[in-house]
Amino acid sequence: MAMHSQNQRRLKMQKNEHYLTVGELASLARVSARTIYNRLSAGGLGLPPSTKLPKSRRVLFRASDVESWINQHKESVAPIR
């Protein structure tokens, strides 16, 4: 029954949109999950927009928002000669 309820929640979210967990975002950003949670507690400053499933504590980040966030924070690196 829990699996069915979980699937229903996912269907209510935007179709064809991929979401990342805190752990996945932390891995991409090369920081700890604790760092992401600390930033969320501080109002989410410096993070892409997040969302939560109804009646859940799980924080998710839309993949397209994460991609935009990464592109905005990329540093230019000079080629090695």
C-alpha positions in Angstrom: 0.0 0.0 0.0 2.8 2.4 0.8 4.4 1.9 -2.6 1.1 2.7 -4.3 0.7 5.9 -2.3 4.3 6.9 -3.1 3.8 6.3 -6.8 0.6 8.4 -6.8 2.6 11.3 -5.2 5.2 11.1 -7.9 2.5 11.2 -10.6 1.2 14.4 -9.2 4.6 16.0 -9.7 5.3 17.3 -13.1 5.4 14.5 -15.6 8.7 13.8 -17.5 10.6 15.9 -14.9 13.5 14.4 -13.0 14.1 15.3 -9.4 17.3 15.0 -7.3 17.6 14.1 -3.6 19.8 16.0 -1.2 22.4 13.3 -1.5 22.5 13.5 -5.3 22.8 17.3 -5.2 25.6 17.1 -2.6 27.4 14.6 -4.8 27.1 16.9 -7.8 28.2 19.9 -5.8 31.0 17.9 -4.1 29.9 18.8 -0.6 28.3 16.8 2.2 24.6 16.2 2.5 24.9 17.9 5.9 26.1 21.1 4.1 23.0 21.1 1.9 20.8 20.6 4.9 22.5 23.4 6.8 22.0 25.7 3.8 18.3 24.7 3.6 18.0 25.5 7.3 19.4 28.9 6.6 16.7 29.6 4.1 18.2 27.8 1.1 20.7 30.6 0.3 23.0 29.6 -2.5 20.9 26.5 -3.5 18.6 25.8 -6.4 14.8 26.0 -5.5 13.6 22.9 -3.6 10.3 21.2 -3.1 8.8 18.6 -0.7 6.3 15.9 -1.4 3.0 16.3 0.4 3.2 14.8 4.0 6.9 14.1 3.6 10.1 15.5 4.9 12.1 14.5 1.8 13.5 17.6 0.0 13.9 17.4 -3.7 15.4 19.6 -6.4 14.2 19.7 -10.0 17.0 18.6 -12.3 16.4 21.5 -14.7 16.8 24.0 -11.7 20.0 22.2 -10.6 21.4 22.4 -14.1 20.7 26.1 -14.3 22.2 26.6 -10.8 25.4 24.7 -11.8 25.7 26.8 -15.0 25.4 30.0 -13.1 28.1 29.0 -10.6 30.7 27.6 -13.0 34.1 29.2 -12.8 36.1 30.0 -15.9 39.3 28.1 -15.9 42.2 29.0 -18.2 43.5 26.1 -20.3 46.7 24.5 -19.1 49.7 25.1 -21.3 
